[in-house]
Amino acid sequence: GGITLNKWEVKKGIERGVAPLRNYFPSPLIKGRGIKGEGLVNNLSGRCLEVGVSKPIVAIIGRQNVGKSTLLNRVAGKPIAIVADLPGTTRDRIFVGVSWQGVEFTLVDTGGLEPKPQTTMAQWVKEQVEEAITEADVIIFLVDVRDGVVPADSEIADMLHQVSKPIVLVANKADNDRLETEAVEFYELGGLGEPLAISAYHGRGVVELLDRVVSLLPAPLPVEAKPEVMKVAIVGRPNVGKSMLLNALLGEERTIVDEAPGTTRDAIDTLLDFGGQSVLLIDTAGIRRRGRLGVGVERYSVIRALRAIDRADIALLVVDALEVITAQDMHIAGYIRQMVKGIVVIVNKWDLVENGNITEYNRFIKGQLKFMPYAPVLYISAKFGQEVDRVLPQVCQVYEERLKRIPTAVVNSVVQQAVATHNLPRVGKKQLKILYATQAEVNPPTFVFFVNDPKLIHFSYQRYLENKLRQSFNFGGTPLRLAFKTRDKP
């Protein structure tokens, strides 16, 4: 589902103000290496879209071109944000999960702040930065030691004086000892503490910065035992009827429903009881194709939608009966599969289809979603309530499948039968041997196969084993995780 851009395309995208390009750029745009030692990034496939909101938040703020994105990339140990000499490259917030000295938090990169914005774009950036400040537990105020104190720094400092949160004043671009000593100039900003000199580009002082940030984070709250809640995200393209489906499930006007696409901007959580099962329904903004993403509010709503998928157990993928299935529907399904979430495909607006043949529709949908043949499909009309009463029972059934646990002896019996009826992969003279298998986890169901050499596993044989598990145990509506390990390296 990714895209590839050359350096010329990225450069032109920055000049034209295409904010989404920040997630898809070639590595030559940033030099340097990540911090050695502890792994810092804890996110999905190097992307920064799905970070738990329950973790403490650390926001990096500052004027344009002081090195905020370079600092985020340095901490992440990989290029996450676009780094370029052009000011204003970062316009929306970028998130990355960080673990340092055993403490986990979310690091947020923001656009260059203009306290008195002169353009609409600058105003959007200012609003995003203000929201990041509001959400943050600790603020990193980044300045440029080479420029010294400039009026914009003083204006931002005045704004931060009104914030009752820990602030770390960081003088970036201190690439040598001489520049490091010049950081004392920033004492004149007043009330922000001792300036810490670093070089995000070269990694100087970043370890000390992280140590200081971790020391300022709030103590973790004790985890309270909570009743089991099934979390369900309602996702799909704009204007397919997600909010209308939520209202139909609740039997009330819980969210705004409008014919204009993109009415829902944020993820909305609604808790209900269904036959004794607590269900958290998460309505999300429509996910547009990457090339059509805007800036500001719309861009951030996509981030929240993807984060909603990540924190859900099951996703209801709502598609339009008049145009199933589009390429964007397949992209969203790919996100759900990548995050190993359960799925139910909801074909909405079925009332608009004349003489619809469900068998033909099923064949077409299964053909388009070949990578998730286990996905159940329901045909409904949220507007008129047709077949809506089948949605939550189907979701509960998928949830039960995700919680299903198979005894090890039964798993091994099925695996041994599968091994006996299919040739094992071989590389040269070495042949795969499956010693035994066990189910390690539920939600999602995870199976661990202990083998003589995991490198001998071919994707086709892995798919064969998954099919055998499904034939014996069903697991309808949910992907399976299969892990292959040697017995001496659990």
Secondary structure, DSSP 8 states (H G I E B T S, - for coil): ------HHHHHHHHHHT-GGGGGS--GGGS-S---SSS--B-SBTTB-S---TTS-EEEEE-STTSSHHHHHHHHHTS--S---SSTT---S-EEEEEEETTEEEEEEE-----SS--SHHHHHHHHHHHHHHHH-SEEEEEEETTT-S-HHHHHHHHHHTT--S-EEEEEE---SHHHHHGGGGGGGG-SS---EE-BTTTTBTHHHHHHHHHHHS-----------EEEEEEEESTTSSHHHHHHHHHTS--S---SSTT---S-EEEEEEETTEEEEEEE------GGG--STHHHHHHHHHHHHHHH-SEEEEEEETTS-S-HHHHHHHHHHHHTT-EEEEEEE-GGG-TT--HHHHHHHHHHHTTT-TT--EEE-BTTTTBTGGGHHHHHHHHHHHHT----HHHHHHHHHHHHHTS---EETTEE--EEEEEEEETTTTEEEEEES-GGG--HHHHHHHHHHHHHHH--TT---EEEEEETT--
